[in-house]
Amino acid sequence: MTAAGGLALILIGAILRYAITWQTRWIDLNVLGAICMIGGVAGLLLGMLLTYNRRRRTDRRHQSERVYEQRYFEDPPRL
């Protein structure tokens, strides 16, 4: 889940929890909003953690294939 997905879940959950006063017999919108907010926070933290780990990782497969360049400079001949 991306950061935008987590933030969207938090926003939808907050709207369901605090802004809607309509009630039904078969579902409690306050509980559904709280579940969405908790899922959004968990998804946001997990996405940030995975992004942080992905950026820190180095590619170790090609370390033995490194190319080193050596240059030797000589003085030009004097005329």
Residue pairs with C-beta under 8 A, 6 or more apart in sequence:
1 43
1 44
1 46
1 47
2 47
3 44
3 47
3 48
5 40
5 43
5 47
6 40
6 41
6 42
6 43
6 44
6 45
6 47
7 40
7 44
8 40
9 36
9 37
9 39
9 40
9 43
10 36
10 37
10 40
10 41
10 44
11 40
12 33
12 36
12 40
13 32
13 33
13 34
13 35
13 36
13 37
13 38
13 39
13 40
14 33
14 37
15 33
16 29
16 30
16 32
16 33
16 36
17 29
17 30
17 33
17 34
17 36
17 37
18 33
20 29
20 33
22 29
23 29
